[in-house]
């Protein structure tokens, strides 16, 4: 039983990635706040550009 516990613990603890001089350490942490997919950000940005362009055509200064 202890053997299985040790094996599952090893699986959860992934080794650190190799780096040039061992200076690079990467830890993926869960950050707080909203999570938005990159595709959504690109689409919203493109829609904003289109809306502003249409508004400038129909409502010139």
PDB file with one MODEL, atoms N, CA, C and O in Angstrom:
MODEL        1
ATOM      1  N   UNK A   1       0.822  -1.186   0.000  1.00  0.00           N
ATOM      2  CA  UNK A   1       0.000   0.000   0.000  1.00  0.00           C
ATOM      3  C   UNK A   1       0.875   1.262   0.000  1.00  0.00           C
ATOM      4  O   UNK A   1       0.595   2.224  -0.715  1.00  0.00           O
ATOM      5  N   UNK A   2       1.931   1.240   0.810  1.00  0.00           N
ATOM      6  CA  UNK A   2       2.830   2.386   0.849  1.00  0.00           C
ATOM      7  C   UNK A   2       3.530   2.577  -0.493  1.00  0.00           C
ATOM      8  O   UNK A   2       3.803   3.701  -0.913  1.00  0.00           O
ATOM      9  N   UNK A   3       3.815   1.465  -1.153  1.00  0.00           N
ATOM     10  CA  UNK A   3       4.472   1.527  -2.459  1.00  0.00           C
ATOM     11  C   UNK A   3       3.609   2.293  -3.462  1.00  0.00           C
ATOM     12  O   UNK A   3       4.127   3.104  -4.230  1.00  0.00           O
ATOM     13  N   UNK A   4       2.314   2.044  -3.461  1.00  0.00           N
ATOM     14  CA  UNK A   4       1.397   2.745  -4.363  1.00  0.00           C
ATOM     15  C   UNK A   4       1.321   4.228  -4.031  1.00  0.00           C
ATOM     16  O   UNK A   4       1.238   5.068  -4.927  1.00  0.00           O
ATOM     17  N   UNK A   5       1.350   4.547  -2.748  1.00  0.00           N
ATOM     18  CA  UNK A   5       1.310   5.952  -2.345  1.00  0.00           C
ATOM     19  C   UNK A   5       2.557   6.683  -2.824  1.00  0.00           C
ATOM     20  O   UNK A   5       2.476   7.825  -3.276  1.00  0.00           O
ATOM     21  N   UNK A   6       3.710   6.026  -2.727  1.00  0.00           N
ATOM     22  CA  UNK A   6       4.943   6.654  -3.199  1.00  0.00           C
ATOM     23  C   UNK A   6       4.936   6.827  -4.714  1.00  0.00           C
ATOM     24  O   UNK A   6       5.412   7.842  -5.222  1.00  0.00           O
ATOM     25  N   UNK A   7       4.403   5.849  -5.439  1.00  0.00           N
ATOM     26  CA  UNK A   7       4.359   5.933  -6.896  1.00  0.00           C
ATOM     27  C   UNK A   7       3.448   7.076  -7.343  1.00  0.00           C
ATOM     28  O   UNK A   7       3.795   7.824  -8.257  1.00  0.00           O
ATOM     29  N   UNK A   8       2.290   7.212  -6.706  1.00  0.00           N
ATOM     30  CA  UNK A   8       1.375   8.286  -7.112  1.00  0.00           C
ATOM     31  C   UNK A   8       1.952   9.645  -6.749  1.00  0.00           C
ATOM     32  O   UNK A   8       1.711  10.628  -7.450  1.00  0.00           O
ATOM     33  N   UNK A   9       2.717   9.712  -5.652  1.00  0.00           N
ATOM     34  CA  UNK A   9       3.347  10.975  -5.286  1.00  0.00           C
ATOM     35  C   UNK A   9       4.399  11.367  -6.322  1.00  0.00           C
ATOM     36  O   UNK A   9       4.521  12.541  -6.671  1.00  0.00           O
ATOM     37  N   UNK A  10       5.153  10.391  -6.811  1.00  0.00           N
ATOM     38  CA  UNK A  10       6.164  10.672  -7.830  1.00  0.00           C
ATOM     39  C   UNK A  10       5.517  11.164  -9.118  1.00  0.00           C
ATOM     40  O   UNK A  10       6.055  12.052  -9.780  1.00  0.00           O
ATOM     41  N   UNK A  11       4.385  10.606  -9.475  1.00  0.00           N
ATOM     42  CA  UNK A  11       3.717  11.019 -10.707  1.00  0.00           C
ATOM     43  C   UNK A  11       3.241  12.465 -10.613  1.00  0.00           C
ATOM     44  O   UNK A  11       3.300  13.199 -11.599  1.00  0.00           O
ATOM     45  N   UNK A  12       2.774  12.877  -9.446  1.00  0.00           N
ATOM     46  CA  UNK A  12       2.276  14.239  -9.271  1.00  0.00           C
ATOM     47  C   UNK A  12       3.411  15.257  -9.303  1.00  0.00           C
ATOM     48  O   UNK A  12       3.230  16.375  -9.785  1.00  0.00           O
ATOM     49  N   UNK A  13       4.563  14.882  -8.799  1.00  0.00           N
ATOM     50  CA  UNK A  13       5.708  15.784  -8.752  1.00  0.00           C
ATOM     51  C   UNK A  13       6.536  15.594 -10.012  1.00  0.00           C
ATOM     52  O   UNK A  13       7.435  14.754 -10.045  1.00  0.00           O
ATOM     53  N   UNK A  14       6.245  16.358 -11.032  1.00  0.00           N
ATOM     54  CA  UNK A  14       6.975  16.250 -12.287  1.00  0.00           C
ATOM     55  C   UNK A  14       8.352  16.867 -12.122  1.00  0.00           C
ATOM     56  O   UNK A  14       8.513  17.829 -11.371  1.00  0.00           O
ATOM     57  N   UNK A  15       9.338  16.334 -12.806  1.00  0.00           N
ATOM     58  CA  UNK A  15      10.677  16.916 -12.708  1.00  0.00           C
ATOM     59  C   UNK A  15      10.713  18.284 -13.375  1.00  0.00           C
ATOM     60  O   UNK A  15       9.937  18.569 -14.288  1.00  0.00           O
ATOM     61  N   UNK A  16      11.621  19.116 -12.906  1.00  0.00           N
ATOM     62  CA  UNK A  16      11.768  20.446 -13.501  1.00  0.00           C
ATOM     63  C   UNK A  16      12.382  20.324 -14.889  1.00  0.00           C
ATOM     64  O   UNK A  16      13.171  19.415 -15.141  1.00  0.00           O
ATOM     65  N   UNK A  17      12.022  21.239 -15.792  1.00  0.00           N
ATOM     66  CA  UNK A  17      12.599  21.173 -17.136  1.00  0.00           C
ATOM     67  C   UNK A  17      14.094  21.476 -17.117  1.00  0.00           C
ATOM     68  O   UNK A  17      14.575  22.245 -16.286  1.00  0.00           O
ATOM     69  N   UNK A  18      14.811  20.865 -18.038  1.00  0.00           N
ATOM     70  CA  UNK A  18      16.244  21.098 -18.128  1.00  0.00           C
ATOM     71  C   UNK A  18      16.508  22.494 -18.674  1.00  0.00           C
ATOM     72  O   UNK A  18      15.770  22.972 -19.536  1.00  0.00           O
ATOM     73  N   UNK A  19      17.538  23.141 -18.188  1.00  0.00           N
ATOM     74  CA  UNK A  19      17.897  24.474 -18.681  1.00  0.00           C
ATOM     75  C   UNK A  19      19.410  24.553 -18.822  1.00  0.00           C
ATOM     76  O   UNK A  19      20.136  23.627 -18.460  1.00  0.00           O
ATOM     77  N   UNK A  20      19.866  25.675 -19.354  1.00  0.00           N
ATOM     78  CA  UNK A  20      21.291  25.828 -19.664  1.00  0.00           C
ATOM     79  C   UNK A  20      22.163  25.606 -18.438  1.00  0.00           C
ATOM     80  O   UNK A  20      23.045  24.747 -18.460  1.00  0.00           O
ATOM     81  N   UNK A  21      21.939  26.350 -17.385  1.00  0.00           N
ATOM     82  CA  UNK A  21      22.786  26.207 -16.205  1.00  0.00           C
ATOM     83  C   UNK A  21      21.949  25.920 -14.968  1.00  0.00           C
ATOM     84  O   UNK A  21      22.383  26.160 -13.842  1.00  0.00           O
ATOM     85  N   UNK A  22      20.763  25.412 -15.186  1.00  0.00           N
ATOM     86  CA  UNK A  22      19.876  25.156 -14.062  1.00  0.00           C
ATOM     87  C   UNK A  22      19.268  26.441 -13.527  1.00  0.00           C
ATOM     88  O   UNK A  22      18.748  26.461 -12.411  1.00  0.00           O
ATOM     89  N   UNK A  23      19.325  27.515 -14.307  1.00  0.00           N
ATOM     90  CA  UNK A  23      18.826  28.803 -13.840  1.00  0.00           C
ATOM     91  C   UNK A  23      17.337  28.985 -14.117  1.00  0.00           C
ATOM     92  O   UNK A  23      16.676  29.791 -13.462  1.00  0.00           O
ATOM     93  N   UNK A  24      16.813  28.246 -15.073  1.00  0.00           N
ATOM     94  CA  UNK A  24      15.415  28.394 -15.454  1.00  0.00           C
ATOM     95  C   UNK A  24      14.575  27.445 -14.629  1.00  0.00           C
ATOM     96  O   UNK A  24      14.813  26.237 -14.619  1.00  0.00           O
ATOM     97  N   UNK A  25      13.596  27.992 -13.939  1.00  0.00           N
ATOM     98  CA  UNK A  25      12.663  27.167 -13.185  1.00  0.00           C
ATOM     99  C   UNK A  25      11.269  27.637 -13.539  1.00  0.00           C
ATOM    100  O   UNK A  25      10.959  28.821 -13.411  1.00  0.00           O
ATOM    101  N   UNK A  26      10.434  26.730 -13.979  1.00  0.00           N
ATOM    102  CA  UNK A  26       9.084  27.070 -14.413  1.00  0.00           C
ATOM    103  C   UNK A  26       8.085  26.373 -13.512  1.00  0.00           C
ATOM    104  O   UNK A  26       8.131  25.155 -13.334  1.00  0.00           O
ATOM    105  N   UNK A  27       7.193  27.148 -12.952  1.00  0.00           N
ATOM    106  CA  UNK A  27       6.128  26.603 -12.139  1.00  0.00           C
ATOM    107  C   UNK A  27       4.813  27.127 -12.685  1.00  0.00           C
ATOM    108  O   UNK A  27       4.602  28.336 -12.772  1.00  0.00           O
ATOM    109  N   UNK A  28       3.931  26.208 -13.051  1.00  0.00           N
ATOM    110  CA  UNK A  28       2.627  26.619 -13.536  1.00  0.00           C
ATOM    111  C   UNK A  28       1.718  26.764 -12.320  1.00  0.00           C
ATOM    112  O   UNK A  28       1.384  25.782 -11.658  1.00  0.00           O
ATOM    113  N   UNK A  29       1.329  27.989 -12.042  1.00  0.00           N
ATOM    114  CA  UNK A  29       0.496  28.260 -10.888  1.00  0.00           C
ATOM    115  C   UNK A  29      -0.864  28.729 -11.354  1.00  0.00           C
ATOM    116  O   UNK A  29      -0.999  29.378 -12.392  1.00  0.00           O
ATOM    117  N   UNK A  30      -1.857  28.392 -10.576  1.00  0.00           N
ATOM    118  CA  UNK A  30      -3.191  28.891 -10.854  1.00  0.00           C
ATOM    119  C   UNK A  30      -3.265  30.320 -10.367  1.00  0.00           C
ATOM    120  O   UNK A  30      -3.061  30.590  -9.183  1.00  0.00           O
ATOM    121  N   UNK A  31      -3.555  31.232 -11.270  1.00  0.00           N
ATOM    122  CA  UNK A  31      -3.656  32.627 -10.876  1.00  0.00           C
ATOM    123  C   UNK A  31      -5.117  32.967 -10.633  1.00  0.00           C
ATOM    124  O   UNK A  31      -6.019  32.337 -11.185  1.00  0.00           O
ATOM    125  N   UNK A  32      -5.331  33.964  -9.805  1.00  0.00           N
ATOM    126  CA  UNK A  32      -6.686  34.396  -9.500  1.00  0.00           C
ATOM    127  C   UNK A  32      -7.173  35.334 -10.591  1.00  0.00           C
ATOM    128  O   UNK A  32      -6.367  35.912 -11.320  1.00  0.00           O
ATOM    129  N   UNK A  33      -8.457  35.485 -10.705  1.00  0.00           N
ATOM    130  CA  UNK A  33      -9.033  36.382 -11.695  1.00  0.00           C
ATOM    131  C   UNK A  33      -9.734  35.618 -12.797  1.00  0.00           C
ATOM    132  O   UNK A  33      -9.792  34.388 -12.794  1.00  0.00           O
ATOM    133  N   UNK A  34     -10.265  36.379 -13.741  1.00  0.00           N
ATOM    134  CA  UNK A  34     -10.999  35.751 -14.823  1.00  0.00           C
ATOM    135  C   UNK A  34     -10.030  35.120 -15.819  1.00  0.00           C
ATOM    136  O   UNK A  34      -8.908  35.594 -16.002  1.00  0.00           O
ATOM    137  N   UNK A  35     -10.478  34.055 -16.451  1.00  0.00           N
ATOM    138  CA  UNK A  35      -9.660  33.372 -17.448  1.00  0.00           C
ATOM    139  C   UNK A  35     -10.388  33.486 -18.780  1.00  0.00           C
ATOM    140  O   UNK A  35     -11.534  33.056 -18.907  1.00  0.00           O
ATOM    141  N   UNK A  36      -9.715  34.069 -19.772  1.00  0.00           N
ATOM    142  CA  UNK A  36     -10.287  34.264 -21.095  1.00  0.00           C
ATOM    143  C   UNK A  36      -9.369  33.583 -22.100  1.00  0.00           C
ATOM    144  O   UNK A  36      -8.148  33.730 -22.051  1.00  0.00           O
ATOM    145  N   UNK A  37      -9.979  32.839 -23.011  1.00  0.00           N
ATOM    146  CA  UNK A  37      -9.194  32.181 -24.056  1.00  0.00           C
ATOM    147  C   UNK A  37      -8.639  33.229 -25.010  1.00  0.00           C
ATOM    148  O   UNK A  37      -9.291  34.247 -25.246  1.00  0.00           O
ATOM    149  N   UNK A  38      -7.448  33.005 -25.565  1.00  0.00           N
ATOM    150  CA  UNK A  38      -6.843  33.972 -26.489  1.00  0.00           C
ATOM    151  C   UNK A  38      -7.697  34.235 -27.721  1.00  0.00           C
ATOM    152  O   UNK A  38      -7.705  35.349 -28.244  1.00  0.00           O
ATOM    153  N   UNK A  39      -8.415  33.223 -28.187  1.00  0.00           N
ATOM    154  CA  UNK A  39      -9.269  33.413 -29.354  1.00  0.00           C
ATOM    155  C   UNK A  39     -10.348  34.458 -29.089  1.00  0.00           C
ATOM    156  O   UNK A  39     -10.673  35.261 -29.964  1.00  0.00           O
ATOM    157  N   UNK A  40     -10.897  34.444 -27.884  1.00  0.00           N
ATOM    158  CA  UNK A  40     -11.946  35.405 -27.523  1.00  0.00           C
ATOM    159  C   UNK A  40     -11.383  36.823 -27.526  1.00  0.00           C
ATOM    160  O   UNK A  40     -12.048  37.751 -27.987  1.00  0.00           O
ATOM    161  N   UNK A  41     -10.185  36.996 -27.024  1.00  0.00           N
ATOM    162  CA  UNK A  41      -9.564  38.322 -26.984  1.00  0.00           C
ATOM    163  C   UNK A  41      -9.345  38.847 -28.406  1.00  0.00           C
ATOM    164  O   UNK A  41      -9.600  40.021 -28.678  1.00  0.00           O
ATOM    165  N   UNK A  42      -8.877  37.989 -29.306  1.00  0.00           N
ATOM    166  CA  UNK A  42      -8.646  38.398 -30.700  1.00  0.00           C
ATOM    167  C   UNK A  42      -9.965  38.770 -31.368  1.00  0.00           C
ATOM    168  O   UNK A  42     -10.039  39.787 -32.057  1.00  0.00           O
ATOM    169  N   UNK A  43     -11.002  37.966 -31.177  1.00  0.00           N
ATOM    170  CA  UNK A  43     -12.305  38.235 -31.795  1.00  0.00           C
ATOM    171  C   UNK A  43     -12.901  39.534 -31.276  1.00  0.00           C
ATOM    172  O   UNK A  43     -13.414  40.333 -32.060  1.00  0.00           O
ATOM    173  N   UNK A  44     -12.843  39.757 -29.973  1.00  0.00           N
ATOM    174  CA  UNK A  44     -13.383  40.995 -29.398  1.00  0.00           C
ATOM    175  C   UNK A  44     -12.603  42.201 -29.912  1.00  0.00           C
ATOM    176  O   UNK A  44     -13.200  43.231 -30.225  1.00  0.00           O
ATOM    177  N   UNK A  45     -11.301  42.091 -30.001  1.00  0.00           N
ATOM    178  CA  UNK A  45     -10.488  43.186 -30.538  1.00  0.00           C
ATOM    179  C   UNK A  45     -10.829  43.499 -31.986  1.00  0.00           C
ATOM    180  O   UNK A  45     -10.932  44.667 -32.359  1.00  0.00           O
ATOM    181  N   UNK A  46     -11.007  42.459 -32.811  1.00  0.00           N
ATOM    182  CA  UNK A  46     -11.369  42.661 -34.214  1.00  0.00           C
ATOM    183  C   UNK A  46     -12.750  43.291 -34.327  1.00  0.00           C
ATOM    184  O   UNK A  46     -12.965  44.167 -35.165  1.00  0.00           O
ATOM    185  N   UNK A  47     -13.686  42.852 -33.492  1.00  0.00           N
ATOM    186  CA  UNK A  47     -15.031  43.442 -33.512  1.00  0.00           C
ATOM    187  C   UNK A  47     -14.992  44.910 -33.116  1.00  0.00           C
ATOM    188  O   UNK A  47     -15.717  45.724 -33.688  1.00  0.00           O
ATOM    189  N   UNK A  48     -14.168  45.255 -32.160  1.00  0.00           N
ATOM    190  CA  UNK A  48     -14.039  46.652 -31.740  1.00  0.00           C
ATOM    191  C   UNK A  48     -13.495  47.511 -32.881  1.00  0.00           C
ATOM    192  O   UNK A  48     -13.961  48.632 -33.086  1.00  0.00           O
ATOM    193  N   UNK A  49     -12.527  47.004 -33.614  1.00  0.00           N
ATOM    194  CA  UNK A  49     -11.968  47.737 -34.751  1.00  0.00           C
ATOM    195  C   UNK A  49     -13.041  47.960 -35.813  1.00  0.00           C
ATOM    196  O   UNK A  49     -13.157  49.054 -36.366  1.00  0.00           O
ATOM    197  N   UNK A  50     -13.822  46.921 -36.096  1.00  0.00           N
ATOM    198  CA  UNK A  50     -14.886  47.039 -37.101  1.00  0.00           C
ATOM    199  C   UNK A  50     -15.942  48.043 -36.650  1.00  0.00           C
ATOM    200  O   UNK A  50     -16.384  48.864 -37.454  1.00  0.00           O
ATOM    201  N   UNK A  51     -16.348  47.998 -35.409  1.00  0.00           N
ATOM    202  CA  UNK A  51     -17.369  48.921 -34.898  1.00  0.00           C
ATOM    203  C   UNK A  51     -16.874  50.358 -34.965  1.00  0.00           C
ATOM    204  O   UNK A  51     -17.627  51.244 -35.368  1.00  0.00           O
ATOM    205  N   UNK A  52     -15.638  50.608 -34.585  1.00  0.00           N
ATOM    206  CA  UNK A  52     -15.089  51.958 -34.628  1.00  0.00           C
ATOM    207  C   UNK A  52     -14.990  52.446 -36.071  1.00  0.00           C
ATOM    208  O   UNK A  52     -15.292  53.606 -36.350  1.00  0.00           O
ATOM    209  N   UNK A  53     -14.575  51.583 -36.982  1.00  0.00           N
ATOM    210  CA  UNK A  53     -14.479  51.954 -38.398  1.00  0.00           C
ATOM    211  C   UNK A  53     -15.859  52.306 -38.959  1.00  0.00           C
ATOM    212  O   UNK A  53     -16.004  53.315 -39.648  1.00  0.00           O
ATOM    213  N   UNK A  54     -16.863  51.493 -38.673  1.00  0.00           N
ATOM    214  CA  UNK A  54     -18.224  51.772 -39.145  1.00  0.00           C
ATOM    215  C   UNK A  54     -18.750  53.060 -38.526  1.00  0.00           C
ATOM    216  O   UNK A  54     -19.403  53.848 -39.210  1.00  0.00           O
ATOM    217  N   UNK A  55     -18.481  53.285 -37.253  1.00  0.00           N
ATOM    218  CA  UNK A  55     -18.944  54.517 -36.590  1.00  0.00           C
ATOM    219  C   UNK A  55     -18.289  55.749 -37.220  1.00  0.00           C
ATOM    220  O   UNK A  55     -18.940  56.783 -37.366  1.00  0.00           O
ATOM    221  N   UNK A  56     -17.022  55.653 -37.590  1.00  0.00           N
ATOM    222  CA  UNK A  56     -16.348  56.798 -38.229  1.00  0.00           C
ATOM    223  C   UNK A  56     -16.914  57.066 -39.614  1.00  0.00           C
ATOM    224  O   UNK A  56     -16.943  58.219 -40.046  1.00  0.00           O
ATOM    225  N   UNK A  57     -17.365  56.037 -40.322  1.00  0.00           N
ATOM    226  CA  UNK A  57     -17.951  56.232 -41.667  1.00  0.00           C
ATOM    227  C   UNK A  57     -19.322  56.894 -41.546  1.00  0.00           C
ATOM    228  O   UNK A  57     -19.616  57.840 -42.277  1.00  0.00           O
ATOM    229  N   UNK A  58     -20.166  56.407 -40.629  1.00  0.00           N
ATOM    230  CA  UNK A  58     -21.535  56.923 -40.517  1.00  0.00           C
ATOM    231  C   UNK A  58     -21.633  58.191 -39.693  1.00  0.00           C
ATOM    232  O   UNK A  58     -22.586  58.950 -39.863  1.00  0.00           O
ATOM    233  N   UNK A  59     -20.687  58.448 -38.809  1.00  0.00           N
ATOM    234  CA  UNK A  59     -20.709  59.631 -37.958  1.00  0.00           C
ATOM    235  C   UNK A  59     -19.366  60.361 -38.034  1.00  0.00           C
ATOM    236  O   UNK A  59     -18.599  60.357 -37.071  1.00  0.00           O
ATOM    237  N   UNK A  60     -19.081  60.996 -39.195  1.00  0.00           N
ATOM    238  CA  UNK A  60     -17.782  61.696 -39.316  1.00  0.00           C
ATOM    239  C   UNK A  60     -17.728  62.920 -38.415  1.00  0.00           C
ATOM    240  O   UNK A  60     -18.760  63.512 -38.100  1.00  0.00           O
ATOM    241  N   UNK A  61     -16.545  63.291 -38.008  1.00  0.00           N
ATOM    242  CA  UNK A  61     -16.383  64.454 -37.135  1.00  0.00           C
ATOM    243  C   UNK A  61     -16.381  65.736 -37.924  1.00  0.00           C
ATOM    244  O   UNK A  61     -16.254  66.816 -37.347  1.00  0.00           O
TER     245      UNK A  61
ENDMDL
END
